[in-house]
Amino acid sequence: MDDLALLLTLGSRLEVCPGGMEGNVRQYLARGLLKVRNKRGELVPLVANRVQREFERRAGRHNIVLKARQVGITTWIAARLLLAAITRPGVLSVQVAHDQDSAEEIFRIVHRFLENLPEGLRKGALATSRANVRQIVFPRLDSEYRVETAADPNAGRGLTIHYLHCSEVARWPRDAAATLASLRAAVAPGGEVTLESTPNGAGGCFYDEWQRAAETGCVRHFFPWWYEESYRAPGPGDEQRTTDDASALAPLSAEEEKLVAEHGLDVKQIAFRREMRVRFGPMAPQEFAEDAESCFLASGDCVFDIAGIEAQLARCTPPAESLDNGHLRLWWPPQAGHTYIAGVDPAGGGSEGDFACAAVIDAVSGLQCAELHGHFPPQELAQRVIELGRRYGDALLAVERNNHGHGVLAHLAAMGYENVYEQRGQAGWLTSAATRPQLIANFAAVLAHAPELISSDRLLRECRSFVRHADGSAAAAAGAHDDCVFAMAIALAVRAETASRNGTLQLGILPVREREMAV
């Protein structure tokens, strides 16, 4: 049997576990054909580690991987995709990294695999017709391996993908959900898709994919840091220690005792954990994940009180009415004698980018009564918020006048709606460098002290992914949205200003519970 015929035979049996041996054919091919640089820089065969073996054991056609940093999953999936391309005819394997540097690093791993194949294969059955910075073509198999970046809006367009690996999805730029949807649309029926990432806050595309995995039929894989065998460190007095029992590092904290009891961590692993807590500080639970819940809450520097958000999400009830295919949701109907304020974030309009949103609150209690949400151009948004305002007793409409807000305000005026919020004689709310921090701080206080005023689960999920960025700014995490956040923040800010002007409440951060309100 020649090399090509042998490769094709093995390709049809990659998932088969030969009797009497541990692991499947893919693992044996990886160990026999592929080489990697280990953490000491040595070139060694790719022998599956614990993470890689566990992934191989449970992998399905659709997978999502939540992991600690540098546990070897990206390398293993790169190997899986390359092995598919060199043992199965007509295959297109595509890996999508979150940025160009990461794409180049993945491609270096794959090129190392290729360069260290047996010479007879490299010059024979696996000779390449193209091997550039992002593409390797194997003409004798009519198969191909490619690396793309999520920053490229055209990634995957025009392709028919059989194996797709999306790496560090939690850090994808722009509209990560739209990029992922476009890539999935390019996957052939029966194709294999794997999403993987370290956590990056309790929100955004990857977080949502992880939470919905059971509904979508995706196999969830969680790999904590102690699955990586090299994550160990000597503890104090290690030279004289005669046992690896973690109790030798006593006193252990309650967290450490739980890890030892539940996962059997030893003294060197506990020492490593302590060292990482010192080195990485508050980022350690993100980089060295220990469970699939707290790592999301710990990661990403959320502006708002996560505990309050999670508690209110658990209490949220469905709207009393959901109209227009869910674009308009009503929790509390208008009450006679009550006045209402609608904060409106027009976003960009159209069918892409951020959504437009209007949040209706009771002007006295601050209770969220309704939410309008969708992609609406300025004229349609104006018509919709007029209808919403009329429903709530000619509510005061506070429209952010930045950018597309000017168009919405012009349409409101042309359509004859009179109860429009003004600042210094000019219609609309201006969000500026001066007003934005105060806007967010007021909303943060409401969330911290009276989260029960928030009715919308969509708004609360946006709050989870509203983070402080490296430049100090506060905004939605990559791939997430903040239109509901700003619509509600504007409504609450206008309520504070109006109440203060009328002398019914104090200036500053408001006590927002009804029992504290001056009617």
C-alpha positions in Angstrom: 0.0 0.0 0.0 1.5 3.4 -1.0 1.6 6.3 1.4 -1.4 8.1 0.0 -3.6 5.0 0.2 -2.4 4.4 3.8 -3.2 8.0 4.8 -6.7 7.7 3.3 -7.3 4.4 5.1 -6.2 5.9 8.4 -8.3 9.0 7.7 -11.5 6.9 7.6 -10.6 5.5 11.0 -9.4 8.6 13.0 -12.1 8.2 15.7 -11.6 4.4 16.0 -10.0 3.1 19.2 -7.9 0.0 18.4 -8.6 -2.9 20.8 -6.3 -3.2 23.7 -4.8 0.2 23.3 -5.5 3.6 24.9 -6.6 6.4 22.7 -7.9 6.5 19.1 -6.1 6.5 15.7 -5.9 10.3 15.6 -3.9 10.3 18.9 -1.5 7.7 17.5 -1.0 9.6 14.3 -0.4 12.8 16.3 2.3 11.1 18.3 3.9 9.4 15.3 3.8 12.2 12.8 3.6 15.6 14.5 6.2 17.5 16.6 5.8 20.5 18.9 8.0 22.7 21.0 7.4 22.0 24.7 7.7 24.6 27.4 11.4 24.0 27.6 11.8 24.7 23.9 12.5 21.1 23.0 11.1 19.6 19.8 9.1 16.5 20.9 6.4 14.3 19.5 2.8 15.5 20.1 1.7 13.1 22.9 -1.8 14.1 24.1 -1.8 15.5 27.6 -4.7 15.3 30.0 -6.7 18.2 28.4 -6.2 16.9 24.9 -7.1 13.3 25.8 -10.2 14.5 27.6 -11.3 16.6 24.6 -10.7 13.7 22.3 -12.7 11.4 24.4 -15.8 13.7 24.5 -15.7 15.7 21.3 -18.8 15.9 19.1 -19.6 17.6 15.9 -20.2 20.9 17.7 -18.0 21.7 20.7 -17.4 24.7 23.0 -14.3 24.8 25.2 -13.9 27.0 28.3 -10.4 26.8 29.6 -7.5 28.1 31.7 -4.7 29.6 29.8 -2.1 27.6 27.9 -3.4 24.1 28.5 -2.7 23.0 25.0 -6.1 22.9 23.4 -5.3 25.3 20.5 -2.3 23.2 19.6 -4.4 20.0 19.7 -7.3 21.3 17.6 -4.7 22.6 15.1 -3.4 19.1 15.0 -6.9 17.7 14.5 -7.6 20.0 11.6 -4.2 19.3 9.9 -4.7 15.5 10.3 -8.1 15.8 8.7 -6.6 17.7 5.8 -3.8 15.1 5.2 -5.9 12.0 5.6 -9.3 12.8 4.1 -9.8 14.0 0.5 -11.5 17.2 -0.4 -11.3 18.7 3.2 -11.1 22.4 4.0 -9.9 23.0 7.6 -10.1 26.6 8.9 -8.8 28.1 12.1 -10.0 31.6 13.0 -7.9 33.5 15.6 -9.0 36.7 17.4 -6.1 38.8 15.9 -3.3 38.7 13.4 -0.6 37.9 15.9 -2.5 34.9 17.2 -3.2 33.8 13.7 0.5 33.9 12.8 1.3 31.9 16.0 -1.2 29.2 15.2 0.2 29.0 11.6 3.8 28.6 13.0 2.5 25.6 15.0 1.0 24.1 11.9 4.1 24.8 9.8 6.2 23.1 12.4 4.0 20.0 12.1 4.4 20.1 8.3 8.2 20.7 8.4 8.8 17.8 10.7 6.8 15.2 8.8 8.8 12.3 7.5 10.6 13.4 4.4 9.0 10.8 2.2 5.5 12.1 3.0 6.6 15.8 2.7 8.0 15.2 -0.8 5.4 12.6 -1.8 1.8 12.2 -0.8 1.8 15.5 1.2 3.7 17.7 -1.1 2.2 21.2 -1.1 1.3 23.4 -4.0 1.0 26.4 -1.8 2.2 27.1 1.7 2.1 30.8 2.4 1.4 32.9 5.5 -2.3 31.7 5.8 -2.9 28.7 3.5 -1.5 25.2 2.9 -2.8 23.2 -0.1 -2.3 19.4 -0.5 -3.1 18.8 -4.2 -2.9 15.0 -4.1 -5.7 15.0 -1.6 -7.5 18.1 -3.0 -7.5 19.4 0.6 -6.5 22.6 2.3 -5.7 24.2 5.7 -6.3 27.9 6.3 -5.9 30.4 9.1 -8.1 33.5 9.2 -8.7 36.3 11.7 -12.0 37.4 13.2 -11.0 41.0 12.5 -11.5 40.2 8.8 -15.3 40.8 8.0 -15.0 38.5 5.0 -13.5 35.5 7.0 -15.1 32.3 5.6 -17.1 34.1 2.9 -17.3 32.0 -0.3 -15.8 28.9 1.4 -17.2 25.4 2.1 -15.7 24.5 5.5 -15.5 21.0 6.8 -13.6 21.6 10.1 -13.8 25.0 11.8 -11.9 26.1 14.9 -12.7 29.5 16.4 -10.1 30.5 18.9 -10.4 32.9 21.8 -13.9 33.9 20.8 -14.4 35.9 23.9 -11.8 38.4 22.5 -13.1 38.6 19.0 -13.4 42.3 17.8 -16.4 44.0 16.3 -19.7 42.1 16.2 -18.4 38.7 17.2 -21.9 37.1 17.0 -22.3 38.2 13.4 -18.8 37.0 12.4 -19.5 33.6 14.0 -22.9 33.3 12.3 -21.2 34.0 8.9 -18.6 31.3 9.5 -21.1 28.8 10.6 -23.1 29.4 7.5 -20.0 28.3 5.5 -19.7 24.9 7.3 -20.8 22.0 5.2 -23.6 19.7 6.5 -21.9 17.2 8.9 -18.9 19.5 9.4 -17.2 19.9 12.8 -17.2 23.2 14.7 -15.2 24.0 17.8 -15.3 27.3 19.7 -12.7 27.8 22.5 -11.7 30.6 24.7 -10.5 31.7 28.1 -13.3 33.7 29.9 -13.6 37.4 29.4 -16.5 38.7 31.5 -20.1 37.5 32.0 -21.4 38.6 28.7 -20.7 38.8 25.0 -20.7 36.2 22.2 -18.7 33.4 23.8 -20.5 33.7 27.2 -23.8 33.5 25.4 -22.7 30.5 23.4 -21.5 28.7 26.5 -24.8 29.4 28.3 -26.9 28.2 25.4 -24.8 25.1 24.7 -27.5 22.7 26.0 -30.1 24.3 23.7 -27.9 24.3 20.6 -26.7 20.7 21.1 -23.1 21.8 21.6 -20.8 19.7 23.7 -19.4 21.7 26.6 -15.8 21.1 27.7 -14.3 22.8 30.8 -10.6 22.5 31.5 -9.4 24.1 34.8 -5.8 25.0 35.3 -4.8 21.9 37.3 -5.4 19.7 34.2 -2.1 21.1 32.9 0.7 19.0 34.4 3.3 21.7 34.4 1.3 24.1 36.6 3.1 23.2 39.8 5.5 25.2 41.9 7.8 24.4 44.9 6.3 25.6 48.2 8.2 27.0 51.3 10.6 24.4 52.6 10.2 22.2 49.6 13.7 20.9 49.8 13.0 19.2 53.2 9.5 18.1 52.4 8.9 14.3 52.3 5.2 14.4 51.2 3.2 16.1 48.4 0.2 16.2 50.7 -1.2 19.8 50.5 -1.7 19.9 54.2 2.1 20.5 54.4 1.3 24.1 53.3 -1.0 24.5 56.3 -2.8 26.6 57.2 -4.9 26.2 54.0 -7.6 28.7 53.2 -11.2 27.6 53.0 -11.0 27.8 49.1 -7.8 25.7 49.2 -9.3 23.1 51.5 -12.2 22.7 49.1 -9.9 22.3 46.1 -7.9 19.7 47.9 -11.0 17.8 49.0 -12.8 17.9 45.7 -10.0 17.7 43.1 -7.1 16.2 45.0 -4.7 19.1 44.5 -1.3 18.5 46.0 1.2 20.8 47.7 2.9 21.9 44.5 -0.4 22.8 42.9 -1.5 24.8 45.9 1.9 26.6 45.9 1.4 27.3 42.2 -2.1 28.7 42.8 -0.8 31.0 45.5 2.0 32.2 43.3 -0.5 33.0 40.4 -2.8 34.8 42.8 0.1 37.1 43.7 1.4 37.5 40.2 -2.0 38.0 38.4 -4.0 39.6 41.2 -7.7 39.9 40.4 -7.1 38.5 36.9 -6.0 35.1 38.2 -9.5 33.6 38.3 -9.9 34.5 34.6 -6.5 33.3 33.4 -6.4 30.2 35.7 -10.1 29.2 35.7 -11.3 26.8 38.5 -15.0 26.4 37.7 -17.2 27.3 34.8 -19.3 29.9 36.7 -17.0 32.1 38.8 -14.4 32.4 36.1 -16.9 34.4 34.0 -17.9 36.6 36.9 -14.3 37.2 38.0 -13.0 38.0 34.5 -13.5 41.3 32.8 -13.6 44.5 35.0 -17.3 44.9 35.1 -18.5 48.5 35.9 -21.6 47.3 37.7 -22.3 45.1 40.8 -22.2 41.6 39.4 -23.7 40.0 42.5 -26.7 42.3 42.3 -27.1 41.7 38.6 -27.1 37.9 39.0 -29.6 38.1 41.8 -32.0 40.2 39.9 -31.6 38.0 36.8 -32.7 35.1 38.9 -35.8 37.1 40.0 -36.7 38.4 36.5 -40.1 37.4 35.2 -41.3 37.4 31.6 -43.0 40.5 30.4 -46.8 40.8 30.8 -47.0 41.5 27.1 -44.5 40.9 24.2 -45.5 42.7 21.0 -44.2 43.0 17.5 -42.1 39.8 17.5 -40.5 40.8 20.8 -39.4 44.3 19.8 -41.7 45.8 22.4 -41.9 44.2 25.9 -44.2 45.5 28.6 -43.9 44.6 32.3 -46.0 47.2 34.0 -49.0 48.9 32.2 -49.5 52.7 32.6 -51.3 53.8 35.8 -53.7 56.7 36.0 -52.0 59.7 37.7 -48.5 58.4 37.1 -45.9 60.2 34.9 -43.3 58.4 32.8 -40.0 59.0 31.2 -38.5 57.2 28.2 -34.8 57.2 27.7 -33.9 56.6 24.0 -30.6 55.5 22.6 -31.0 55.7 18.8 -27.7 53.8 18.0 -26.9 53.9 14.3 -30.2 52.8 12.8 -30.3 50.3 9.9 -29.8 46.5 10.1 -26.2 46.2 11.5 -24.2 47.4 14.4 -25.8 48.5 17.7 -29.5 48.3 18.3 -31.8 51.2 19.0 -33.5 51.1 22.4 -36.1 52.9 24.5 -36.5 52.3 28.2 -39.7 53.5 29.9 -39.6 54.2 33.7 -42.0 55.5 36.3 -40.9 59.0 37.0 -41.4 58.7 40.7 -40.3 55.2 41.6 -37.8 54.6 38.8 -39.4 51.2 38.1 -38.7 50.0 34.5 -42.1 49.5 32.9 -41.3 48.8 29.2 -38.5 48.3 26.6 -38.4 48.9 22.9 -35.5 47.2 21.1 -34.5 46.6 17.5 -32.7 47.9 14.4 -34.8 50.9 13.4 -33.8 53.8 11.1 -34.5 57.3 12.5 -38.0 57.9 11.1 -39.3 54.5 12.1 -37.7 54.8 15.6 -39.4 58.2 16.0 -42.8 56.7 15.1 -42.3 53.8 17.5 -41.3 55.9 20.4 -44.2 58.3 19.8 -46.6 55.3 20.0 -44.8 54.1 23.1 -44.9 57.6 24.7 -48.7 57.9 23.9 -49.3 54.5 25.5 -47.6 55.8 28.7 -49.6 59.0 29.1 -47.5 61.2 26.7 -44.3 60.2 28.5 -41.3 62.6 28.5 -39.1 61.4 25.6 -35.4 61.9 26.4 -33.6 61.1 23.2 -29.8 61.0 23.1 -29.0 63.6 20.5 -25.5 62.4 19.6 -25.1 61.3 16.0 -28.3 59.7 14.6 -30.3 61.2 17.5 -30.6 64.5 15.6 -32.5 62.7 12.9 -34.9 61.1 15.4 -35.5 64.4 17.1 -36.2 66.1 13.8 -38.8 63.4 13.0 -40.4 63.8 16.5 -40.8 67.5 15.9 -42.3 66.9 12.4 -44.7 64.4 13.8 -45.9 66.8 16.4 -44.9 65.1 19.6 -44.4 67.9 22.2 -43.2 66.3 25.4 -39.6 66.0 24.5 -36.8 66.5 27.0 -34.6 69.6 26.5 -31.2 70.7 27.8 -30.5 74.4 27.8 -33.3 75.0 25.3 -32.1 72.3 22.9 -34.1 69.1 22.4 -32.4 65.9 23.4 -29.9 64.5 25.9 -26.2 65.1 25.1 -23.8 62.4 26.2 -20.4 64.0 26.4 -17.1 63.3 28.1 -18.4 65.4 31.0 -21.9 63.8 31.4 -21.0 60.1 30.5 -19.3 59.2 33.8 -22.1 60.8 35.9 -24.7 59.0 33.7 -23.0 55.6 34.4 -22.4 56.3 38.1 -26.1 57.1 38.7 -27.1 53.9 37.0 -24.5 51.9 38.9 -26.0 53.2 42.1 -29.5 52.1 41.1 -28.2 48.6 40.3 -26.3 48.4 43.6 -29.1 49.6 45.9 -32.3 48.8 44.0 -31.7 46.2 41.3 -35.4 45.2 41.7 -36.3 48.3 39.7 -34.9 46.6 36.6 -37.4 44.4 34.7 -35.5 43.6 31.5 -33.2 40.5 31.5 -31.7 41.8 28.2 -30.7 45.0 30.0 -29.2 43.0 32.9 -27.2 40.8 30.5 -25.8 44.0 28.9 -24.8 45.2 32.4 -22.8 42.0 32.9 -20.6 42.8 29.8 -20.3 46.5 30.4 -16.6 46.8 31.4 -13.7 49.1 32.0 -11.3 49.0 29.1 -7.5 49.4 29.1 -7.8 53.1 28.3 -10.0 53.7 31.3 -13.3 54.0 29.3 -16.4 52.2 30.2 -18.3 50.5 27.4 -19.6 47.1 26.2 -17.0 44.3 25.9 -16.0 43.2 22.5 -18.9 41.5 20.8 -21.4 42.8 23.3 -23.9 45.7 23.2 -24.8 48.6 25.5 -27.8 50.2 23.9 -30.2 49.1 26.7 -27.7 50.3 29.3 -27.6 53.8 27.9 -31.3 54.0 27.2 -32.0 53.2 30.9 -29.2 55.3 32.2 -30.6 58.3 30.3 -34.1 57.7 31.6 -32.8 57.6 35.2 -30.6 60.6 34.8 -33.5 62.7 33.4 -35.6 61.5 36.3 -32.9 62.6 38.7 -32.6 66.0 37.1 -36.4 66.6 36.8 -37.0 65.6 40.4 -34.2 67.8 41.6 -35.5 70.7 39.6 -39.0 70.3 41.1 -37.5 70.1 44.6 -38.9 66.7 45.3 -35.5 64.9 45.6 -31.9 65.7 46.4 -29.3 66.2 43.8 -26.7 63.5 43.2 -27.2 59.8 43.5 -30.8 59.2 44.2 -32.4 56.9 46.8 -34.5 55.1 44.3 -36.7 52.7 46.3 -40.3 53.9 46.4 -40.4 53.9 50.2 -37.7 56.6 50.0 -39.3 58.6 47.3 -41.0 62.0 47.9 -44.3 61.8 45.9 
